[in-house]
Amino acid sequence: MNNSSILLRVTSVLWIVWGLVHMLAGVLTLNNATAQKFAGIADAVDPASLAMDYPAAVAAITNQHGFNLLWFGVVTLICGVLIWRGRWPAVWLAAIVGGLADLGYFLFLDLGGFVNFVPGTVMTLVSGSAIVLSVIAFMQQRRA
């Protein structure tokens, strides 16, 4: 097995982990009360400050967020399996879906100071690492 294949295998595992975590986050977001959803997402914020009655539209918006987390996770999980098998289109699809999802998370939640390092920022580092490793693997394969 050459170096680029090893990098792709590591990338595969990173996307599978990222996908599973986001699928779990999506299910939890869909199944909790609205205040709990916000406390779970913005975990660096005092949960008491989020405990209130929310309009039904806010619950619907958080449900949409949970659904998005779930499908982001499913797509990247499937891509992770396909990346293990050496399918390059899956590498790019995972990078687009997971990368853009985490870019929004980083810009609005991490930089806003609303989240703790674990698990959110760690997952951003996981997706970023997967993207960087896959680019390195791609460049190595092009040179070979």
N, C-alpha and C positions, 0 to 999 in steps of 0.2 A: 504494500500500500504506500503510495507516494504522499508527500507532505500536503498537497492540495486536497487529497482525499481525506486525510486526517482532519484538516481544517473544516472540511464540509461536514464530517461526522460530528465534530464539536459544535458547529453551527446548528446542525440538526437537533442535537440534545438541548441546546439553548432555546431554540424555538419551541420545542415540545414542552419544556418547563414553562416558558412564557405563556404558551397557549393554555396549559392546564391551570395555571394561576389565574389567568383572565377568564377562563370558563367558570371557575369557582367564584370569582368576584362577580361575574354576571349573574349567576344563580343566586348568590347572597343578596345582591342588589335588587333583583326582581322579587325576592321573597321576604324582605324586611319592610317594616313601616318606614314612612318617608324620613322621619327624624333619624332613624337608625341608618338609613341609606346614606344620608349626608355625613353622619358620624363615621361611617365606615369608609367613605371616600376621603373626606377631609379629616384624617385621623389625628392631626396635630392641633385641631381646634377643640376647645372644651365642649364635650357633648351636651352639657347643660345649655350652652348658648344656642344649640340647634333644636332643642326640644320645644316644639310649638305645634299648633294646628296649621297644617299646610293646605292650600286649596287643591282640589282634585287635579288641576292642570299641572301643578308642581309634581305630584305623584306620577303623573303620566310622563313628564319629562325625565324623571329619574328612572322610570321603567324603560324608557327608550335608551337611556344610558346603559342600564343593565343588559338590555338586549344587544346593544353594540359591543359591550365587553364580551358577551357570550359568543357572538359571531366572529369577532376578532380572534378570540381564543380558538374557536373551531377551525378557522381558516389557517392560522399559524400552526396548529397541531397537525393538520393534514399536510401542510407544506413541510413541516419538520420530518414527517415520515418519508415524504417524497425526496427531500434533500438527502436523507440517509441513502437513498437509492440513486443519488447522483443526478436528479432532475433539476437542471438549471432554471427553468421557468418558475419552479417552486421557490427557489432562492430569492428571485426578484419579487415574487408576489408576497412572500413573508416580509421582506424588507419594506415593501410599500405599505402593507396593511399594519404590521406591528410597529414599524418605524414612524409612520404618520400618527398612529394612535398615541405612541409615547411622546412624540414631539409636542402634541397638544397638552398632554399631561405635564410634561416638563415646563412648558411655557406658562401655563395657567395655574398649576397646583404647586409644583416644586418651587419655581421662582417666586410664587406668591407666598410661600412659607406655610401652606395649609396642610402639608403632609409630613409624615415621619420618613426617615431614611428607609426603614424596613416596613412594609414590603415594596412600596411604590417606587422609590428611587432606585432600589436594587433591581427591580424589573426593567427600569429604563436603562440601567447599565447592562443588563442581560441582552436587551434588544440591540443596543448600540454595539456591544461586543460581537453579537451574531452578524450584524451588518459589516463591521470592519473585517472580521475573519473571512466572511464570504467574498468580500472585495479582494482581499489578499489571495485567497484560493483562486479566484477568477484570473487575477493577474499572473499567478504562477502557471496556471494552465495555458494561458495565452503565450507565455514565453516558451513553454515546452514544445 
